[in-house]
Amino acid sequence: MDNIEQDIPKKELPFNNLFLNSAVVHGFNYWWMYFFGIAAVLLGYVICQLLITFPLMTIAFNNGVSMAELQSNPLMLFDPAQIGINNNILLAMLFSMFGFALLGLFIVVKRIHHKTFLSILTAYSKLRYKRLFFAFLVWGILIIVATLISYFTVPGELTVQFKPGSFLGLLLVCIVLLPIQTSAEEIIIRGYLMQGLALIFKNGIIPLILTSLLFGFLHMENPEAREFGWMVMLPYYATFGLFLGLITLLDEGLELALGIHLANNFISCLLVTTPNGTLRTDAIFLTQTQDPKSEFILFIVLAIITFAVFWFKYRWTNFKLILK
């Protein structure tokens, strides 16, 4: 078994979970440091958003969008069809905001907490890449299979819109920048905040619930939430967060969650897009209809299958890791 990078102090550690203990044995954990951490994340995100807003407004004005239209609907600035920008260029600009947020957190973790950045990703001496790639493979295969079943069994549900040139551009953006977006969400929410909240509540279950709800609320600005309502979409996103948090605690590291989240967004970006979705891309398939309730049921099924695979492969038996 891998060892924790830093020697464990002689005093008894507060948690059974090595991942939560990793916050204790590395660096400093004063409350104001976490305040700076969250502030740095928000500042990085906002700075990048401001940087991309001016060129987006210029493109919009050049394509006939008026200031009055932007003022009445500011979100249209991030709709490629309305402002006349290439889907892949806009996608790259949006993903870059997560890079700035992650950079802000990195600086605070290194310079203020005096922690290794690895300590908020995993309890082990190195990132377990085999676990990350295995999780990516399992979740990716399940999504592809589910999509193909829908395509062949429900005529008209999905239509092919494959354009080689645009798709190659999308693939490049996804390979280079999408890992930054998914990793930022996992590291900030289920790494940094999960550990910080565990130090406050002295257990794992409350941070698991709180970070899952936070993950859900942070996605309530997505177009799906505005279209279908919070009552439908919040449980979906929060349950997804709960699933990722659960396997993070049981596996004592973010590797599996990183793999699943990346596979989910990577395959979704490349495979299926919707006119009103969060990530409107030049994917292979286009669907005009969305049924969030059916998608939620499908997610539950895929999550159960994935959890069972992990449970048997990694022989999880200590469920106390979730509690403390």
Stockholm file with secondary structure:
# STOCKHOLM 1.0

chainA/1-324         MDNIEQDIPKKELPFNNLFLNSAVVHGFNYWWMYFFGIAAVLLGYVICQLLITFPLMTIAFNNGVSMAELQSNPLMLFDPAQIGINNNILLAMLFSMFGFALLGLFIVVKRIHHKTFLSILTAYSKLRYKRLFFAFLVWGILIIVATLISYFTVPGELTVQFKPGSFLGLLLVCIVLLPIQTSAEEIIIRGYLMQGLALIFKNGIIPLILTSLLFGFLHMENPEAREFGWMVMLPYYATFGLFLGLITLLDEGLELALGIHLANNFISCLLVTTPNGTLRTDAIFLTQTQDPKSEFILFIVLAIITFAVFWFKYRWTNFKLILK
#=GR chainA/1-324 SS CCCCSSCCCSSCCSCSCHHHHHHHHSSCCCHHHHHHHHHHHHHHHHHHHHHHHHHHHHHHHHTTCCHHHHHHCGGGGGCHHHHTCCHHHHHHHHHHHHHHHHHHHHHHHHHTSCCCGGGGTBSSSSCCHHHHHHHHHHHHHHHHHHHHHHHHHSTTSSEECCCHHHHHHHHHHHHHTHHHHHHHHIIIIIIIIHHHHHHHHSSSHHHHHHHHHHHHHHTTTSHHHHHHCHHHHHHHHHHHHHHHHHHHHHHTBSHHHHHHHHHHHHHHHHHEECTTSSSCCCCSEECSCCCHHHHHHHHHHHHHHHHHHHHHHHTCCCTHHHHC
#=GC SS_cons         CCCCSSCCCSSCCSCSCHHHHHHHHSSCCCHHHHHHHHHHHHHHHHHHHHHHHHHHHHHHHHTTCCHHHHHHCGGGGGCHHHHTCCHHHHHHHHHHHHHHHHHHHHHHHHHTSCCCGGGGTBSSSSCCHHHHHHHHHHHHHHHHHHHHHHHHHSTTSSEECCCHHHHHHHHHHHHHTHHHHHHHHIIIIIIIIHHHHHHHHSSSHHHHHHHHHHHHHHTTTSHHHHHHCHHHHHHHHHHHHHHHHHHHHHHTBSHHHHHHHHHHHHHHHHHEECTTSSSCCCCSEECSCCCHHHHHHHHHHHHHHHHHHHHHHHTCCCTHHHHC
//
